[in-house]
Amino acid sequence: MKKMNLPYQPDLMNSVKNADNYLTQADMAINIGIYGADLSYIRIYNQFQDAARYLAIIKKFTRELGIPEEQEKITAQRVEANIENQDSLLNIISETFTRSDSYLKQNQRGGTAALIVFGGWIETLYLATNIIDLNHPQKELVRLIAEQKHSVRNLIGLLNQYRNNPKINEVLPDLKELDAKFREIEQLKKTPSSVKSKNGKTIIQNKVTLTASNETIKGIYKINNRIRAKLTEL
């Protein structure tokens, strides 16, 4: 986004006004991921006032999910001290999500952690597919969207581990529909394999290109927008 000089579009993000609508732990977990992706988008543009508002919502949800409050207080102090330092803010955001993920998994709440990952992935794809010019798509954004062909399968694999979670069972069919659309993206090996030795290790390198038509990108946009609306418009 920096390289492309794309404008800041705050209307794309999930409004903080929606936060009071998320009452179940599953909906809070998903929207921690969604607001977290929005927070990373905000950070790119140094919109510090928006960053503070979105981080406050994430803190509220982590508290309601039972993640220890002491972590939250330390994070709040660090954010306040570094709110205008872009790199430090990114590190704090990353650490917060890593600690929350570890806490949930250690307390047999891996399904909740998986929903956070799911929400963040859906929102990141939402931002990308709504920023791109669908009629004259920018090559760099097409490449980044096409690369999710692999990550959507990994995400399905992650969620499948927690099928006893009702919310995960609810979202999996939509995610599989999205995966079917991603499968339309062609994967071509551009050059033959090359073998290199580095530090005593043999590394096999393949150059693979992904080709996505405008119609496929539009299809991904439509399906993902529908999924995102289900998650945020409660």
Sequence and secondary structure as in RCSB ss.txt:
>XXXX:A:sequence
MKKMNLPYQPDLMNSVKNADNYLTQADMAINIGIYGADLSYIRIYNQFQDAARYLAIIKKFTRELGIPEEQEKIT
AQRVEANIENQDSLLNIISETFTRSDSYLKQNQRGGTAALIVFGGWIETLYLATNIIDLNHPQKELVRLIAEQKH
SVRNLIGLLNQYRNNPKINEVLPDLKELDAKFREIEQLKKTPSSVKSKNGKTIIQNKVTLTASNETIKGIYKINN
RIRAKLTEL
>XXXX:A:secstr
 TTTT    GGGS  GGGGGG  SHHHHHHHHHHHHHHHHHHHHTT HHHHHHHHHHHHHHHHHTT  HHHHHHH
HHHHHHHTT HHHHHHHHHHHHHHHHHHHHHTT HHHHHHHHHHHHHHHHHHHHHHS SSS  HHHHHHHHTHHH
HHHHHHHHHHTTTTSHHHHHHHHHHHHHHHHHTTSEEEEEEEEEEEEETTEEEEEEEEEEE  HHHHHHHHHHHH
HHHHHHH  
